[in-house]
Amino acid sequence: MATVLTTGSQLQCAHGGSVTLTGGRSALKVDGKPVIARADVMGATISGCSTPTSSPPAPVTKPCLAVTSLIAGESTNLSAGGMKVLTTDARGLTDGIAPDGPGQWSSKSAGHSKLSAS
């Protein structure tokens, strides 16, 4: 089982940028922090991405600035406010472009160890 993510969790792009979580599902809280769902990460801003901006003729690159998708990490058995909560298995894509492909984000820390879900 993976740990449930909250607004106190740490999400990062593959280049070290931090995903800013501004909302959550207040129907369920862990350590006083709302759990998060797909809607809470979609469009979330990213700051501090280390991918440099390039200009032609170099390969096109762009720092990660926002979350664009969720690929994995929704709980199959726990929801809050009618939405499946995210777990530490959460990962997805960003709007960034690196030489090795599109930018990606993932969970780095749940910020707690009190609630798990599959």
NORNOR-V948124 format. One record per pair of residues at least 4 apart in sequence whose ideal C-beta (glycine too) atoms are under 6 Angstrom apart, sorted by the first residue. I is the first residue (numbers start at 1). J is the second residue. D is the distance in Angstrom with one decimal. If there is no record, write none. Layout:
i = <I	I>
j = <J	J>
d = <D	D>
This chain:
i = <1	1	2	2	2	3	3	3	4	4	4	4	4	5	5	5	5	6	6	6	7	7	7	7	8	8	9	9	10	10	11	11	11	12	12	13	13	13	13	13	13	13	14	15	15	15	16	17	17	17	17	18	18	19	19	19	20	20	23	24	24	24	24	25	25	25	25	25	26	27	27	28	28	29	29	30	30	30	31	35	35	36	36	37	37	38	41	43	44	45	46	46	49	49	51	51	51	51	54	54	59	60	61	61	62	62	63	64	64	64	65	66	67	67	68	68	68	69	69	70	71	71	72	72	73	73	73	73	74	75	75	75	75	76	77	77	78	78	79	79	80	86	87	88	88	90	91	92	93	93	94	94	96>
j = <116	118	87	88	89	88	110	116	35	85	87	115	117	9	36	86	110	30	33	35	21	24	33	34	33	111	110	111	108	109	19	105	107	18	108	17	46	49	64	94	103	105	104	49	50	51	50	46	48	49	64	47	48	44	46	105	44	45	40	34	35	36	40	34	35	37	80	81	34	80	81	35	80	33	34	112	114	115	112	80	85	40	86	83	85	70	67	66	67	66	64	65	63	64	61	63	96	98	58	61	99	97	97	98	96	97	96	94	96	103	95	95	94	105	93	94	95	92	93	92	91	92	89	91	86	87	89	90	84	84	85	87	117	118	117	118	85	117	83	84	85	90	117	107	110	107	106	105	102	104	103	105	103>
d = <4.1	4.9	3.6	4.5	4.7	4.7	3.8	5.4	5.5	5.4	5.8	4.5	5.4	4.2	5.0	4.5	5.9	5.1	4.0	5.3	5.0	4.5	4.8	5.3	4.3	3.9	5.2	4.7	4.5	4.2	3.8	5.8	5.6	5.9	4.9	4.1	5.4	5.2	4.0	5.4	5.5	4.8	4.8	4.8	4.4	4.8	5.2	4.4	4.5	3.3	5.1	5.8	5.5	5.1	5.4	5.8	5.8	4.8	5.2	2.9	5.9	4.8	5.5	5.4	5.1	5.5	3.7	4.4	4.6	4.5	4.3	4.9	3.7	5.9	5.4	5.4	5.5	4.9	5.2	5.2	4.5	4.1	5.3	3.7	5.7	5.2	5.2	5.9	4.6	5.8	4.6	5.6	4.0	4.1	5.5	4.6	5.6	5.1	4.3	4.4	5.0	5.9	5.6	5.9	5.6	4.4	5.6	3.9	3.3	4.1	5.7	5.0	5.8	5.9	5.1	5.9	5.3	4.6	4.5	4.3	5.5	4.8	5.7	5.4	5.1	5.3	4.3	2.8	4.2	5.2	5.0	5.6	4.1	6.0	5.9	5.9	5.2	3.9	5.8	5.0	5.5	4.4	5.8	4.6	5.1	4.8	4.1	5.7	5.3	5.9	3.6	5.4	2.7>
